[in-house]
């Protein structure tokens, strides 16, 4: 066994769906699976044991034990050969998961939660985890078992190269096809040099579409040779990034995007594009952060 997949567990239906996905990911990779549960109350001097007035199986410690047992049973049912370990940590959950990501090749979390991971997809918390984790982060919907292709957002930036590599490796593990998408518009296309005989910075008809096609070819070239078994379809789309990716995610088993970008994906994980993907995509979303 080599490698480690970490999954955040809080007992919610969403986190149990994440456990199943994480177990499959660990099995495909030949990796171990670590179940992680975090809570703040012990740091506030709330005892872990059962209260003096109440059921003997009450208290934070017993609740955590039950949550972890249920998650472990769910993981073993999906991937019985995967080694499963458990970690119950005191601390703010996203900080705990960020620390756990240092030893992991993938962190998996549910899109909705309760208890230790309440509100994971509300506001900036999911963005924070995806932006600061030391490995790719996979955010799972409650139904994370789609059978379509893997959709990959491509913008041609150096920072997005890791997302391309992750998508190809993931497709090889899953036996899935890739649909690589680049969204372009006149406002985010590179400008040609001015010419004496034409309007300054005017593009020839079809030039922007051709440039988008070249960008896709260049971004995918090395990986297509490395993963010849992975079938790839290229789509250069004239349209908005958010709308295009949300719509294509309806038929995807996974959407992969980079944590930094330019062009059609400018400011990903800093602004509205990342928020839209994490809130509105119809399939699991993998966010691959650029290396520091």
C-alpha positions in Angstrom: 0.0 0.0 0.0 1.2 3.5 -0.8 -0.4 6.9 -0.5 -3.3 8.1 1.5 -6.8 9.4 0.8 -8.3 11.6 3.6 -12.1 12.1 4.0 -13.9 14.5 6.4 -16.6 12.7 8.4 -19.4 14.2 10.4 -22.2 11.7 10.3 -24.3 13.6 7.7 -25.6 11.9 4.5 -23.3 14.1 2.5 -20.2 13.0 4.4 -21.2 9.4 4.1 -21.5 9.8 0.3 -18.0 11.4 0.5 -16.7 8.3 2.4 -17.9 6.0 -0.4 -16.2 8.1 -3.0 -13.0 8.3 -1.0 -13.1 4.5 -0.4 -13.3 4.0 -4.2 -10.5 6.5 -4.8 -8.3 4.7 -2.2 -9.0 1.4 -3.9 -8.1 2.7 -7.4 -4.9 4.1 -6.1 -3.9 1.2 -3.9 -3.8 3.7 -1.0 -5.0 3.8 2.6 -8.1 5.7 3.7 -8.1 7.9 6.7 -11.4 9.0 8.3 -11.1 12.4 10.0 -13.6 13.8 12.5 -13.0 17.2 14.2 -14.7 19.2 16.8 -14.1 22.3 18.8 -15.9 21.6 22.1 -13.1 19.9 23.9 -10.9 22.9 23.3 -13.6 24.9 25.2 -13.3 22.5 28.1 -16.5 20.6 27.4 -16.0 17.0 28.6 -16.0 14.2 26.1 -17.6 11.6 28.3 -21.3 11.1 29.0 -22.9 13.8 31.1 -23.9 13.0 34.7 -27.5 13.5 33.8 -28.3 11.7 30.6 -27.9 8.4 28.7 -24.7 6.5 29.3 -23.9 6.5 25.6 -24.2 10.3 25.3 -21.4 12.8 25.2 -19.1 14.0 22.4 -16.7 11.0 22.7 -19.5 8.4 22.2 -21.1 10.4 19.3 -17.7 10.6 17.6 -17.2 6.9 18.0 -20.6 6.1 16.5 -20.0 8.5 13.6 -16.6 6.9 12.8 -17.9 3.4 13.1 -20.7 4.0 10.7 -18.3 5.7 8.3 -15.8 2.8 8.5 -18.6 0.3 7.8 -19.7 2.3 4.8 -16.1 2.4 3.5 -15.5 -1.3 4.0 -18.8 -2.1 2.2 -17.6 -0.2 -0.9 -13.9 -1.3 -0.8 -13.3 -4.2 1.6 -9.6 -4.5 0.8 -8.8 -0.9 1.6 -7.0 -0.3 4.9 -9.1 2.2 7.0 -7.7 4.3 9.8 -9.4 6.8 12.0 -8.4 10.2 13.4 -10.6 12.2 15.8 -9.1 15.6 16.3 -9.8 18.6 18.5 -9.8 21.8 16.4 -11.6 23.8 13.7 -12.5 21.2 11.0 -11.1 23.0 8.0 -7.8 23.7 9.8 -7.7 20.0 10.8 -8.3 18.9 7.2 -5.7 21.3 5.8 -3.1 19.8 8.2 -4.2 16.3 7.2 -3.7 17.2 3.5 0.0 17.5 4.0 0.4 13.7 4.1 -2.4 13.0 1.6 -2.7 12.7 -2.2 -6.4 13.6 -2.1 -8.8 15.1 0.4 -12.5 14.3 0.0 -15.4 16.2 1.6 -19.1 16.3 1.3 -20.9 19.3 -0.2 -23.2 19.6 2.8 -22.6 18.7 6.4 -23.6 19.0 10.0 -21.8 18.8 13.3 -18.0 19.2 12.8 -18.3 20.2 9.2 -21.5 22.3 9.2 -21.9 24.7 6.4 -18.9 23.4 4.4 -20.3 24.8 1.1 -21.7 28.0 2.6 -19.7 31.2 2.0 -15.9 31.0 1.8 -15.2 27.8 3.8 -15.0 25.4 0.8 -13.0 28.0 -1.1 -10.6 28.2 1.8 -10.0 24.5 2.0 -9.6 24.1 -1.8 -7.2 27.1 -1.9 -5.0 26.1 1.0 -5.0 22.3 1.0 -1.6 20.7 0.1 -3.2 18.3 -2.3 -6.3 18.1 -4.6 -9.7 18.5 -2.9 -12.7 16.5 -4.2 -16.1 17.9 -3.1 -18.9 15.3 -3.4 -22.6 15.7 -3.9 -24.8 13.1 -2.1 -25.1 11.3 -5.4 -21.5 11.1 -6.5 -21.8 8.0 -8.7 -22.2 9.5 -12.2 -21.0 7.5 -15.2 -20.4 10.3 -17.7 -17.0 11.6 -18.8 -14.6 13.7 -16.7 -14.9 17.4 -17.7 -11.7 19.4 -17.4 -11.6 23.2 -17.4 -8.5 24.3 -19.4 -7.2 27.9 -19.6 -3.6 27.3 -20.8 -1.9 28.8 -17.7 1.1 27.2 -16.1 -0.9 27.0 -12.8 -3.6 24.9 -14.5 -1.2 22.2 -15.7 -1.6 20.3 -12.4 -5.3 20.1 -13.0 -4.8 18.7 -16.4 -2.4 16.1 -15.0 -4.8 15.2 -12.2 -7.7 14.8 -14.7 -5.7 12.4 -16.9 -4.5 10.3 -14.0 -8.1 10.2 -12.6 -9.5 9.2 -16.0 -7.0 6.3 -16.2 -7.9 5.1 -12.7 -11.6 5.3 -13.5 -11.5 4.0 -17.0 -13.3 7.3 -18.0 -13.1 9.6 -21.0 -12.1 13.3 -20.8 -13.9 16.3 -22.3 -11.5 19.2 -22.1 -13.3 22.6 -22.2 -11.8 26.0 -22.9 -14.2 29.0 -22.9 -13.3 32.1 -24.9 -14.8 35.4 -25.6 -13.5 38.6 -27.2 -12.8 40.2 -23.8 -10.5 37.4 -22.5 -8.6 36.6 -25.8 -5.0 37.7 -26.3 -4.7 40.8 -28.5 -2.7 40.6 -31.8 -0.2 43.4 -32.5 -1.7 46.5 -34.3 -1.3 46.6 -38.1 -1.0 49.6 -40.4 -3.7 48.6 -42.8 -6.5 47.6 -40.4 -8.2 48.6 -37.3 -5.8 48.4 -34.3 -6.0 45.1 -32.5 -8.6 43.6 -34.8 -8.7 39.8 -35.2 -9.2 38.0 -38.4 -12.5 36.2 -38.7 -12.1 32.8 -36.9 -8.8 33.7 -35.3 -10.1 33.6 -31.8 -11.6 30.1 -32.3 -8.4 28.9 -33.9 -6.4 30.3 -31.0 -8.6 28.5 -28.5 -8.2 25.2 -30.4 -4.4 25.6 -30.3 -4.4 26.4 -26.6 -6.3 23.1 -26.0 -3.9 21.1 -28.1 -0.9 22.5 -26.4 -2.3 22.0 -22.9 -3.1 18.4 -23.5 -0.3 17.3 -25.8 2.2 15.8 -23.3 -0.6 14.0 -21.3 -2.1 12.4 -24.3 1.1 10.6 -25.0 1.5 9.7 -21.3 -2.0 8.3 -21.1 -2.7 6.8 -24.5 -5.6 4.7 -23.1 -7.6 7.8 -22.2 -10.0 9.1 -24.9 -10.1 12.9 -25.1 -12.6 15.2 -26.7 -11.7 18.9 -27.1 -14.3 21.7 -26.9 -13.4 25.3 -27.5 -16.6 27.1 -26.5 -17.5 30.7 -27.3 -19.4 31.6 -24.1 -19.2 32.3 -20.4 -17.1 30.1 -18.2 -19.5 29.7 -15.3 -22.6 28.9 -17.5 -20.7 26.5 -19.7 -19.1 24.5 -16.9 -22.3 24.3 -14.9 -24.3 23.1 -17.9 -21.7 20.5 -18.9 -21.5 19.2 -15.4 -25.0 17.8 -15.8 -23.6 14.8 -17.8 -20.2 14.5 -16.0 -19.0 12.1 -13.3 -16.4 14.7 -12.3 -15.5 18.3 -13.0 -11.8 19.2 -12.6 -10.6 22.8 -12.3 -7.4 24.5 -11.2 -7.0 26.7 -8.2 -5.4 29.5 -10.1 -5.9 30.5 -13.7 -6.1 33.2 -16.4 -8.2 34.0 -19.4 -11.6 32.2 -19.1 -10.8 31.0 -15.6 -9.3 34.2 -14.2 -9.4 34.4 -10.4 -10.6 30.9 -9.9 -11.1 30.3 -6.2 -10.9 34.0 -5.6 -14.2 35.1 -7.1 -17.4 34.2 -8.6 -16.3 31.3 -10.9 -15.2 29.1 -8.0 -18.2 30.0 -6.0 -20.5 29.0 -8.9 -18.7 25.7 -9.4 -18.8 24.7 -5.8 -22.4 25.8 -5.3 -24.0 24.8 -8.6 -22.1 22.1 -10.4 -24.3 19.0 -10.8 -21.4 16.5 -10.2 -18.5 16.2 -7.8 -15.8 18.9 -8.3 -12.1 18.4 -7.9 -10.0 21.5 -7.3 -6.3 21.2 -7.9 -4.2 23.9 -6.4 -1.1 25.2 -8.1 2.1 24.3 -6.3 3.6 27.0 -4.2 
